[in-house]
């Protein structure tokens, strides 16, 4: 299954990331600022000189930044870095009835209000049941084959897990779908190193009946190829098991602000 890009991508070279949301990209002899749609540290992905692909907004768009960073190639692997895109990818796979436990629904809604000032990514409904689905972007893969989420503290993500658990207690179904935007991950783990509260909440939520699945995609120039599901391991583990991996990526993470690395 291929989910095409909405517009053709333009190949360039990644130069830098500024103030979290701006990527400096070389397009031929021209340098442009592109919107970097990612709130995390993009651990291991901030490597000047890497091949990059951007999309361009329509000519009549009022948006100041005319380009959006979509893909980066790191060590021969193309990685999707637009953290908004996973909602569209997950929805496409759900609508194709390819996910276990999400095939026999009658209606699908997006961005339905729930919890404390939050909106669920997808709500599936049957004749007398509801299934609340949170989608999480995952693009950090370590040498152990694990795709880890998050790559920095995410209190909001932890709150989502707690709300999903409460939905299960009320008699509804609830799931977390991790979308892995790269082909080299072998399993998914909540990162006890980056956000121990989220990792603990994930283990607790699973015990309470929240389901966890991971969808893997191989990003390409034409679109995103769906590769299938990956196992999600929420069991506790020592954070120091992966600390060396994180330390190796310190110089290729974060962003530059006024000459300092954040």
C-alpha positions as protocol buffer text, in pm:
chain_id: "A"
residue {
  index: 1
  type: UNK
  ca { x: 0 y: 0 z: 0 }
}
residue {
  index: 2
  type: UNK
  ca { x: 146 y: 335 z: -110 }
}
residue {
  index: 3
  type: UNK
  ca { x: 19 y: 662 z: 34 }
}
residue {
  index: 4
  type: UNK
  ca { x: 139 y: 933 z: -206 }
}
residue {
  index: 5
  type: UNK
  ca { x: 264 y: 1276 z: -109 }
}
residue {
  index: 6
  type: UNK
  ca { x: 5 y: 1547 z: -160 }
}
residue {
  index: 7
  type: UNK
  ca { x: 248 y: 1742 z: -376 }
}
residue {
  index: 8
  type: UNK
  ca { x: 571 y: 1653 z: -555 }
}
residue {
  index: 9
  type: UNK
  ca { x: 881 y: 1679 z: -338 }
}
residue {
  index: 10
  type: UNK
  ca { x: 1187 y: 1886 z: -417 }
}
residue {
  index: 11
  type: UNK
  ca { x: 1532 y: 1745 z: -346 }
}
residue {
  index: 12
  type: UNK
  ca { x: 1784 y: 1954 z: -156 }
}
residue {
  index: 13
  type: UNK
  ca { x: 2051 y: 1949 z: 112 }
}
residue {
  index: 14
  type: UNK
  ca { x: 1992 y: 1998 z: 483 }
}
residue {
  index: 15
  type: UNK
  ca { x: 2205 y: 2278 z: 631 }
}
residue {
  index: 16
  type: UNK
  ca { x: 2076 y: 2358 z: 981 }
}
residue {
  index: 17
  type: UNK
  ca { x: 1780 y: 2372 z: 1217 }
}
residue {
  index: 18
  type: UNK
  ca { x: 1698 y: 2703 z: 1381 }
}
residue {
  index: 19
  type: UNK
  ca { x: 1458 y: 2794 z: 1664 }
}
residue {
  index: 20
  type: UNK
  ca { x: 1306 y: 2444 z: 1655 }
}
residue {
  index: 21
  type: UNK
  ca { x: 1065 y: 2507 z: 1369 }
}
residue {
  index: 22
  type: UNK
  ca { x: 1291 y: 2632 z: 1088 }
}
residue {
  index: 23
  type: UNK
  ca { x: 1515 y: 2416 z: 867 }
}
residue {
  index: 24
  type: UNK
  ca { x: 1769 y: 2579 z: 639 }
}
residue {
  index: 25
  type: UNK
  ca { x: 1776 y: 2393 z: 308 }
}
residue {
  index: 26
  type: UNK
  ca { x: 1992 y: 2432 z: -3 }
}
residue {
  index: 27
  type: UNK
  ca { x: 1792 y: 2394 z: -322 }
}
residue {
  index: 28
  type: UNK
  ca { x: 2050 y: 2408 z: -599 }
}
residue {
  index: 29
  type: UNK
  ca { x: 2222 y: 2745 z: -572 }
}
residue {
  index: 30
  type: UNK
  ca { x: 1947 y: 2886 z: -350 }
}
residue {
  index: 31
  type: UNK
  ca { x: 1910 y: 2859 z: 28 }
}
residue {
  index: 32
  type: UNK
  ca { x: 1558 y: 2865 z: 174 }
}
residue {
  index: 33
  type: UNK
  ca { x: 1396 y: 2844 z: 517 }
}
residue {
  index: 34
  type: UNK
  ca { x: 1150 y: 2555 z: 544 }
}
residue {
  index: 35
  type: UNK
  ca { x: 895 y: 2482 z: 814 }
}
residue {
  index: 36
  type: UNK
  ca { x: 1025 y: 2202 z: 1037 }
}
residue {
  index: 37
  type: UNK
  ca { x: 706 y: 2041 z: 1164 }
}
residue {
  index: 38
  type: UNK
  ca { x: 853 y: 1873 z: 1469 }
}
residue {
  index: 39
  type: UNK
  ca { x: 844 y: 1972 z: 1836 }
}
residue {
  index: 40
  type: UNK
  ca { x: 1103 y: 1715 z: 1952 }
}
residue {
  index: 41
  type: UNK
  ca { x: 1481 y: 1712 z: 1939 }
}
residue {
  index: 42
  type: UNK
  ca { x: 1490 y: 1502 z: 1619 }
}
residue {
  index: 43
  type: UNK
  ca { x: 1762 y: 1301 z: 1789 }
}
residue {
  index: 44
  type: UNK
  ca { x: 2036 y: 1187 z: 1552 }
}
residue {
  index: 45
  type: UNK
  ca { x: 1878 y: 1359 z: 1250 }
}
residue {
  index: 46
  type: UNK
  ca { x: 2039 y: 1704 z: 1262 }
}
residue {
  index: 47
  type: UNK
  ca { x: 2327 y: 1637 z: 1025 }
}
residue {
  index: 48
  type: UNK
  ca { x: 2430 y: 1920 z: 794 }
}
residue {
  index: 49
  type: UNK
  ca { x: 2494 y: 1797 z: 441 }
}
residue {
  index: 50
  type: UNK
  ca { x: 2229 y: 1524 z: 451 }
}
residue {
  index: 51
  type: UNK
  ca { x: 1999 y: 1481 z: 155 }
}
residue {
  index: 52
  type: UNK
  ca { x: 1660 y: 1636 z: 221 }
}
residue {
  index: 53
  type: UNK
  ca { x: 1326 y: 1669 z: 48 }
}
residue {
  index: 54
  type: UNK
  ca { x: 1079 y: 1952 z: 91 }
}
residue {
  index: 55
  type: UNK
  ca { x: 727 y: 2026 z: -28 }
}
residue {
  index: 56
  type: UNK
  ca { x: 622 y: 2369 z: -153 }
}
residue {
  index: 57
  type: UNK
  ca { x: 302 y: 2546 z: -58 }
}
residue {
  index: 58
  type: UNK
  ca { x: 65 y: 2660 z: -337 }
}
residue {
  index: 59
  type: UNK
  ca { x: 149 y: 2991 z: -499 }
}
residue {
  index: 60
  type: UNK
  ca { x: -164 y: 3153 z: -356 }
}
residue {
  index: 61
  type: UNK
  ca { x: -89 y: 3047 z: 3 }
}
residue {
  index: 62
  type: UNK
  ca { x: -37 y: 3337 z: 248 }
}
residue {
  index: 63
  type: UNK
  ca { x: 213 y: 3132 z: 449 }
}
residue {
  index: 64
  type: UNK
  ca { x: 548 y: 3303 z: 507 }
}
residue {
  index: 65
  type: UNK
  ca { x: 759 y: 2987 z: 489 }
}
residue {
  index: 66
  type: UNK
  ca { x: 707 y: 2857 z: 137 }
}
residue {
  index: 67
  type: UNK
  ca { x: 855 y: 2511 z: 199 }
}
residue {
  index: 68
  type: UNK
  ca { x: 805 y: 2227 z: 449 }
}
residue {
  index: 69
  type: UNK
  ca { x: 1074 y: 1975 z: 541 }
}
residue {
  index: 70
  type: UNK
  ca { x: 936 y: 1626 z: 473 }
}
residue {
  index: 71
  type: UNK
  ca { x: 1222 y: 1374 z: 446 }
}
residue {
  index: 72
  type: UNK
  ca { x: 1585 y: 1335 z: 551 }
}
residue {
  index: 73
  type: UNK
  ca { x: 1830 y: 1066 z: 445 }
}
residue {
  index: 74
  type: UNK
  ca { x: 2051 y: 950 z: 733 }
}
residue {
  index: 75
  type: UNK
  ca { x: 2307 y: 671 z: 684 }
}
residue {
  index: 76
  type: UNK
  ca { x: 2127 y: 553 z: 372 }
}
residue {
  index: 77
  type: UNK
  ca { x: 1781 y: 541 z: 535 }
}
residue {
  index: 78
  type: UNK
  ca { x: 1510 y: 785 z: 428 }
}
residue {
  index: 79
  type: UNK
  ca { x: 1316 y: 909 z: 732 }
}
residue {
  index: 80
  type: UNK
  ca { x: 991 y: 1102 z: 751 }
}
residue {
  index: 81
  type: UNK
  ca { x: 1030 y: 1403 z: 979 }
}
residue {
  index: 82
  type: UNK
  ca { x: 694 y: 1578 z: 943 }
}
residue {
  index: 83
  type: UNK
  ca { x: 530 y: 1493 z: 1276 }
}
residue {
  index: 84
  type: UNK
  ca { x: 180 y: 1593 z: 1161 }
}
residue {
  index: 85
  type: UNK
  ca { x: 178 y: 1344 z: 874 }
}
residue {
  index: 86
  type: UNK
  ca { x: 137 y: 1026 z: 1088 }
}
residue {
  index: 87
  type: UNK
  ca { x: -230 y: 1108 z: 1148 }
}
residue {
  index: 88
  type: UNK
  ca { x: -295 y: 1090 z: 773 }
}
residue {
  index: 89
  type: UNK
  ca { x: -89 y: 773 z: 737 }
}
residue {
  index: 90
  type: UNK
  ca { x: -263 y: 598 z: 1025 }
}
residue {
  index: 91
  type: UNK
  ca { x: -606 y: 701 z: 901 }
}
residue {
  index: 92
  type: UNK
  ca { x: -533 y: 565 z: 552 }
}
residue {
  index: 93
  type: UNK
  ca { x: -435 y: 226 z: 693 }
}
residue {
  index: 94
  type: UNK
  ca { x: -739 y: 219 z: 923 }
}
residue {
  index: 95
  type: UNK
  ca { x: -968 y: 306 z: 633 }
}
residue {
  index: 96
  type: UNK
  ca { x: -812 y: 23 z: 430 }
}
residue {
  index: 97
  type: UNK
  ca { x: -918 y: -213 z: 714 }
}
residue {
  index: 98
  type: UNK
  ca { x: -562 y: -339 z: 761 }
}
residue {
  index: 99
  type: UNK
  ca { x: -527 y: -309 z: 1139 }
}
residue {
  index: 100
  type: UNK
  ca { x: -630 y: -585 z: 1375 }
}
residue {
  index: 101
  type: UNK
  ca { x: -914 y: -475 z: 1599 }
}
residue {
  index: 102
  type: UNK
  ca { x: -1000 y: -175 z: 1379 }
}
residue {
  index: 103
  type: UNK
  ca { x: -1174 y: -334 z: 1083 }
}
residue {
  index: 104
  type: UNK
  ca { x: -1544 y: -348 z: 1171 }
}
residue {
  index: 105
  type: UNK
  ca { x: -1641 y: 9 z: 1248 }
}
residue {
  index: 106
  type: UNK
  ca { x: -1932 y: 208 z: 1107 }
}
residue {
  index: 107
  type: UNK
  ca { x: -1793 y: 560 z: 1127 }
}
residue {
  index: 108
  type: UNK
  ca { x: -1458 y: 735 z: 1164 }
}
residue {
  index: 109
  type: UNK
  ca { x: -1422 y: 1084 z: 1310 }
}
residue {
  index: 110
  type: UNK
  ca { x: -1116 y: 1305 z: 1354 }
}
residue {
  index: 111
  type: UNK
  ca { x: -1017 y: 1548 z: 1627 }
}
residue {
  index: 112
  type: UNK
  ca { x: -1304 y: 1473 z: 1865 }
}
residue {
  index: 113
  type: UNK
  ca { x: -1277 y: 1654 z: 2200 }
}
residue {
  index: 114
  type: UNK
  ca { x: -1191 y: 1435 z: 2500 }
}
residue {
  index: 115
  type: UNK
  ca { x: -995 y: 1459 z: 2822 }
}
residue {
  index: 116
  type: UNK
  ca { x: -845 y: 1785 z: 2947 }
}
residue {
  index: 117
  type: UNK
  ca { x: -841 y: 2026 z: 2652 }
}
residue {
  index: 118
  type: UNK
  ca { x: -740 y: 1746 z: 2413 }
}
residue {
  index: 119
  type: UNK
  ca { x: -874 y: 1603 z: 2091 }
}
residue {
  index: 120
  type: UNK
  ca { x: -849 y: 1237 z: 1998 }
}
residue {
  index: 121
  type: UNK
  ca { x: -681 y: 1171 z: 1665 }
}
residue {
  index: 122
  type: UNK
  ca { x: -934 y: 910 z: 1549 }
}
residue {
  index: 123
  type: UNK
  ca { x: -1264 y: 790 z: 1693 }
}
residue {
  index: 124
  type: UNK
  ca { x: -1409 y: 469 z: 1553 }
}
residue {
  index: 125
  type: UNK
  ca { x: -1772 y: 388 z: 1630 }
}
residue {
  index: 126
  type: UNK
  ca { x: -1987 y: 82 z: 1587 }
}
residue {
  index: 127
  type: UNK
  ca { x: -2351 y: 16 z: 1668 }
}
residue {
  index: 128
  type: UNK
  ca { x: -2296 y: 30 z: 2045 }
}
residue {
  index: 129
  type: UNK
  ca { x: -1925 y: 89 z: 2100 }
}
residue {
  index: 130
  type: UNK
  ca { x: -1654 y: 351 z: 2061 }
}
residue {
  index: 131
  type: UNK
  ca { x: -1281 y: 306 z: 2001 }
}
residue {
  index: 132
  type: UNK
  ca { x: -1053 y: 601 z: 2088 }
}
residue {
  index: 133
  type: UNK
  ca { x: -725 y: 604 z: 1893 }
}
residue {
  index: 134
  type: UNK
  ca { x: -421 y: 820 z: 1968 }
}
residue {
  index: 135
  type: UNK
  ca { x: -150 y: 842 z: 1698 }
}
residue {
  index: 136
  type: UNK
  ca { x: 214 y: 901 z: 1796 }
}
residue {
  index: 137
  type: UNK
  ca { x: 499 y: 987 z: 1561 }
}
residue {
  index: 138
  type: UNK
  ca { x: 819 y: 782 z: 1600 }
}
residue {
  index: 139
  type: UNK
  ca { x: 1137 y: 843 z: 1401 }
}
residue {
  index: 140
  type: UNK
  ca { x: 1412 y: 761 z: 1653 }
}
residue {
  index: 141
  type: UNK
  ca { x: 1571 y: 417 z: 1597 }
}
residue {
  index: 142
  type: UNK
  ca { x: 1870 y: 297 z: 1800 }
}
residue {
  index: 143
  type: UNK
  ca { x: 2132 y: 33 z: 1704 }
}
residue {
  index: 144
  type: UNK
  ca { x: 1941 y: -227 z: 1908 }
}
residue {
  index: 145
  type: UNK
  ca { x: 1664 y: -207 z: 1646 }
}
residue {
  index: 146
  type: UNK
  ca { x: 1425 y: -31 z: 1880 }
}
residue {
  index: 147
  type: UNK
  ca { x: 1213 y: 261 z: 1767 }
}
residue {
  index: 148
  type: UNK
  ca { x: 1178 y: 482 z: 2075 }
}
residue {
  index: 149
  type: UNK
  ca { x: 913 y: 738 z: 2167 }
}
residue {
  index: 150
  type: UNK
  ca { x: 936 y: 1012 z: 2276 }
}
residue {
  index: 151
  type: UNK
  ca { x: 1280 y: 1166 z: 2218 }
}
residue {
  index: 152
  type: UNK
  ca { x: 1215 y: 1431 z: 2486 }
}
residue {
  index: 153
  type: UNK
  ca { x: 973 y: 1476 z: 2776 }
}
residue {
  index: 154
  type: UNK
  ca { x: 610 y: 1486 z: 2660 }
}
residue {
  index: 155
  type: UNK
  ca { x: 369 y: 1555 z: 2945 }
}
residue {
  index: 156
  type: UNK
  ca { x: 88 y: 1582 z: 2692 }
}
residue {
  index: 157
  type: UNK
  ca { x: 153 y: 1229 z: 2564 }
}
residue {
  index: 158
  type: UNK
  ca { x: 143 y: 1095 z: 2921 }
}
residue {
  index: 159
  type: UNK
  ca { x: -189 y: 1272 z: 2981 }
}
residue {
  index: 160
  type: UNK
  ca { x: -323 y: 1108 z: 2666 }
}
residue {
  index: 161
  type: UNK
  ca { x: -241 y: 762 z: 2804 }
}
residue {
  index: 162
  type: UNK
  ca { x: -416 y: 838 z: 3131 }
}
residue {
  index: 163
  type: UNK
  ca { x: -725 y: 959 z: 2944 }
}
residue {
  index: 164
  type: UNK
  ca { x: -729 y: 649 z: 2724 }
}
residue {
  index: 165
  type: UNK
  ca { x: -712 y: 429 z: 3032 }
}
residue {
  index: 166
  type: UNK
  ca { x: -1010 y: 614 z: 3178 }
}
residue {
  index: 167
  type: UNK
  ca { x: -1205 y: 551 z: 2856 }
}
residue {
  index: 168
  type: UNK
  ca { x: -1143 y: 177 z: 2892 }
}
residue {
  index: 169
  type: UNK
  ca { x: -1264 y: 191 z: 3252 }
}
residue {
  index: 170
  type: UNK
  ca { x: -1584 y: 351 z: 3122 }
}
residue {
  index: 171
  type: UNK
  ca { x: -1641 y: 57 z: 2888 }
}
residue {
  index: 172
  type: UNK
  ca { x: -1495 y: 192 z: 2563 }
}
residue {
  index: 173
  type: UNK
  ca { x: -1201 y: 63 z: 2364 }
}
residue {
  index: 174
  type: UNK
  ca { x: -876 y: 261 z: 2337 }
}
residue {
  index: 175
  type: UNK
  ca { x: -554 y: 226 z: 2142 }
}
residue {
  index: 176
  type: UNK
  ca { x: -221 y: 393 z: 2076 }
}
residue {
  index: 177
  type: UNK
  ca { x: -87 y: 369 z: 1722 }
}
residue {
  index: 178
  type: UNK
  ca { x: 284 y: 446 z: 1690 }
}
residue {
  index: 179
  type: UNK
  ca { x: 369 y: 545 z: 1333 }
}
residue {
  index: 180
  type: UNK
  ca { x: 733 y: 458 z: 1256 }
}
residue {
  index: 181
  type: UNK
  ca { x: 845 y: 675 z: 965 }
}
residue {
  index: 182
  type: UNK
  ca { x: 1146 y: 465 z: 866 }
}
residue {
  index: 183
  type: UNK
  ca { x: 1209 y: 111 z: 745 }
}
residue {
  index: 184
  type: UNK
  ca { x: 1485 y: 3 z: 985 }
}
residue {
  index: 185
  type: UNK
  ca { x: 1296 y: -26 z: 1316 }
}
residue {
  index: 186
  type: UNK
  ca { x: 1231 y: -377 z: 1446 }
}
residue {
  index: 187
  type: UNK
  ca { x: 1015 y: -303 z: 1751 }
}
residue {
  index: 188
  type: UNK
  ca { x: 878 y: -4 z: 1939 }
}
residue {
  index: 189
  type: UNK
  ca { x: 945 y: 91 z: 2300 }
}
residue {
  index: 190
  type: UNK
  ca { x: 839 y: 383 z: 2517 }
}
residue {
  index: 191
  type: UNK
  ca { x: 1162 y: 562 z: 2607 }
}
residue {
  index: 192
  type: UNK
  ca { x: 1229 y: 526 z: 2979 }
}
residue {
  index: 193
  type: UNK
  ca { x: 1544 y: 732 z: 2922 }
}
residue {
  index: 194
  type: UNK
  ca { x: 1383 y: 1039 z: 2766 }
}
residue {
  index: 195
  type: UNK
  ca { x: 1052 y: 1032 z: 2952 }
}
residue {
  index: 196
  type: UNK
  ca { x: 1024 y: 782 z: 3240 }
}
residue {
  index: 197
  type: UNK
  ca { x: 674 y: 907 z: 3328 }
}
residue {
  index: 198
  type: UNK
  ca { x: 549 y: 821 z: 2980 }
}
residue {
  index: 199
  type: UNK
  ca { x: 714 y: 479 z: 2988 }
}
residue {
  index: 200
  type: UNK
  ca { x: 553 y: 397 z: 3322 }
}
residue {
  index: 201
  type: UNK
  ca { x: 215 y: 526 z: 3207 }
}
residue {
  index: 202
  type: UNK
  ca { x: 237 y: 310 z: 2894 }
}
residue {
  index: 203
  type: UNK
  ca { x: 297 y: -4 z: 3101 }
}
residue {
  index: 204
  type: UNK
  ca { x: 13 y: 90 z: 3337 }
}
residue {
  index: 205
  type: UNK
  ca { x: -226 y: 173 z: 3052 }
}
residue {
  index: 206
  type: UNK
  ca { x: -162 y: -161 z: 2886 }
}
residue {
  index: 207
  type: UNK
  ca { x: -244 y: -343 z: 3210 }
}
residue {
  index: 208
  type: UNK
  ca { x: -571 y: -148 z: 3222 }
}
residue {
  index: 209
  type: UNK
  ca { x: -668 y: -258 z: 2872 }
}
residue {
  index: 210
  type: UNK
  ca { x: -530 y: 10 z: 2638 }
}
residue {
  index: 211
  type: UNK
  ca { x: -404 y: -156 z: 2321 }
}
residue {
  index: 212
  type: UNK
  ca { x: -68 y: -68 z: 2162 }
}
residue {
  index: 213
  type: UNK
  ca { x: 23 y: -123 z: 1798 }
}
residue {
  index: 214
  type: UNK
  ca { x: 292 y: 16 z: 1570 }
}
residue {
  index: 215
  type: UNK
  ca { x: 262 y: 83 z: 1198 }
}
residue {
  index: 216
  type: UNK
  ca { x: 583 y: 90 z: 994 }
}
residue {
  index: 217
  type: UNK
  ca { x: 630 y: 291 z: 677 }
}
residue {
  index: 218
  type: UNK
  ca { x: 911 y: 320 z: 425 }
}
residue {
  index: 219
  type: UNK
  ca { x: 918 y: 684 z: 314 }
}
residue {
  index: 220
  type: UNK
  ca { x: 1015 y: 749 z: -46 }
}
residue {
  index: 221
  type: UNK
  ca { x: 1009 y: 1016 z: -312 }
}
residue {
  index: 222
  type: UNK
  ca { x: 669 y: 903 z: -440 }
}
residue {
  index: 223
  type: UNK
  ca { x: 507 y: 846 z: -103 }
}
residue {
  index: 224
  type: UNK
  ca { x: 494 y: 624 z: 205 }
}
residue {
  index: 225
  type: UNK
  ca { x: 486 y: 246 z: 160 }
}
residue {
  index: 226
  type: UNK
  ca { x: 307 y: 65 z: 440 }
}
residue {
  index: 227
  type: UNK
  ca { x: 521 y: -229 z: 558 }
}
residue {
  index: 228
  type: UNK
  ca { x: 294 y: -370 z: 828 }
}
residue {
  index: 229
  type: UNK
  ca { x: 297 y: -375 z: 1207 }
}
residue {
  index: 230
  type: UNK
  ca { x: 580 y: -394 z: 1460 }
}
residue {
  index: 231
  type: UNK
  ca { x: 562 y: -533 z: 1815 }
}
residue {
  index: 232
  type: UNK
  ca { x: 531 y: -278 z: 2097 }
}
residue {
  index: 233
  type: UNK
  ca { x: 720 y: -365 z: 2415 }
}
residue {
  index: 234
  type: UNK
  ca { x: 596 y: -169 z: 2717 }
}
residue {
  index: 235
  type: UNK
  ca { x: 774 y: -382 z: 2979 }
}
residue {
  index: 236
  type: UNK
  ca { x: 1000 y: -189 z: 3221 }
}
residue {
  index: 237
  type: UNK
  ca { x: 1375 y: -186 z: 3148 }
}
residue {
  index: 238
  type: UNK
  ca { x: 1679 y: -1 z: 3288 }
}
residue {
  index: 239
  type: UNK
  ca { x: 1714 y: 339 z: 3114 }
}
residue {
  index: 240
  type: UNK
  ca { x: 2093 y: 303 z: 3122 }
}
residue {
  index: 241
  type: UNK
  ca { x: 2058 y: 20 z: 2868 }
}
residue {
  index: 242
  type: UNK
  ca { x: 2014 y: 282 z: 2595 }
}
residue {
  index: 243
  type: UNK
  ca { x: 2198 y: 583 z: 2740 }
}
residue {
  index: 244
  type: UNK
  ca { x: 2508 y: 522 z: 2527 }
}
residue {
  index: 245
  type: UNK
  ca { x: 2295 y: 538 z: 2213 }
}
residue {
  index: 246
  type: UNK
  ca { x: 2155 y: 875 z: 2314 }
}
residue {
  index: 247
  type: UNK
  ca { x: 2497 y: 1011 z: 2406 }
}
residue {
  index: 248
  type: UNK
  ca { x: 2628 y: 920 z: 2062 }
}
residue {
  index: 249
  type: UNK
  ca { x: 2361 y: 1146 z: 1907 }
}
residue {
  index: 250
  type: UNK
  ca { x: 2417 y: 1454 z: 2122 }
}
residue {
  index: 251
  type: UNK
  ca { x: 2593 y: 1647 z: 1846 }
}
residue {
  index: 252
  type: UNK
  ca { x: 2322 y: 1566 z: 1590 }
}
residue {
  index: 253
  type: UNK
  ca { x: 2013 y: 1662 z: 1790 }
}
residue {
  index: 254
  type: UNK
  ca { x: 1822 y: 1976 z: 1883 }
}
residue {
  index: 255
  type: UNK
  ca { x: 1843 y: 2314 z: 1715 }
}
residue {
  index: 256
  type: UNK
  ca { x: 2048 y: 2632 z: 1708 }
}
residue {
  index: 257
  type: UNK
  ca { x: 1928 y: 2952 z: 1872 }
}
residue {
  index: 258
  type: UNK
  ca { x: 2148 y: 3264 z: 1888 }
}
residue {
  index: 259
  type: UNK
  ca { x: 2459 y: 3055 z: 1842 }
}
residue {
  index: 260
  type: UNK
  ca { x: 2375 y: 2802 z: 2114 }
}
residue {
  index: 261
  type: UNK
  ca { x: 2257 y: 2444 z: 2084 }
}
residue {
  index: 262
  type: UNK
  ca { x: 1924 y: 2377 z: 2260 }
}
